[in-house]
Amino acid sequence: MSNYTKRTKDELARRVAQDIFDGAYVNLGIGMPTQVANHIPAGMEVVLHSENGILGMGPAPAAGQEDFDLINAGKQPVTLLPGGAYFHHADSFAMMRGGHLDICVLGAFQVSATGDLANWSTGEPGSIPAVGGAMDLAIGAKQTWVMMDLLTKKGESKVVRECTYPLTGIGCVKRIYSELATLECTPQGLKLIDKVEGLALDELERLLGLPIQA
């Protein structure tokens, strides 16, 4: 068994932020991806988008400084940078569907080795009732990245040969950012970008039950 330490949620958000390029227009999905806003490197201009109709989000507000009239798609209070704007969600969806976003960062229930995405329903009672903007983002953005834990609470891999949950998009995911490794999805399967120190490649393959090209 390998001896390794998992990335914390904060470290994972910082890892995603490292790969965002200067001048990018980026949508951060509900949940874990919203934390990426707190780690955009200083001196970079990255325009953050929220599907409810915001461009130019900043980091999360300090405690006590929240404005609950200014929220993201997950109903979390956000800040607005100078030059930022908010607008009708129909205009926001036109941005998403029109290919105007460079990157979207989404959570997921499952991702296939070739980049299929399932992130809106597990079919369980009480699960999310509709897909929302996930399909529009997954297909409309120039790159779709997934940020998630690799394993479920039961220890089952969320990266699979074929998704068993309802699909959000086919072949749309380019990268998976997780607590153990960063992986690239290709038509030929998974490629390793990086992994946490001390985690052997064969151990990672065992956890996922899939081959990974180094």
Secondary structure, DSSP 4 states (H G I P E B T S, - for coil): -----PPPHHHHHHHHHHTPPTT-EEEE-SSGGGGGGGGPPTT---EEEETTTEEEE-SPPPTT---TTSB-TTS-B--EEEEEEE--HHHHHHHHHTT--SEEEE--SEEETT--EE-S----TTS-SS-TTHHHHHHHSSEEEEE--SB-TTS-BSEESS--SPPSBSS-EEEEE-SSEEEEEETTEEEEEEE-TT--HHHHHHHHTS-EE-
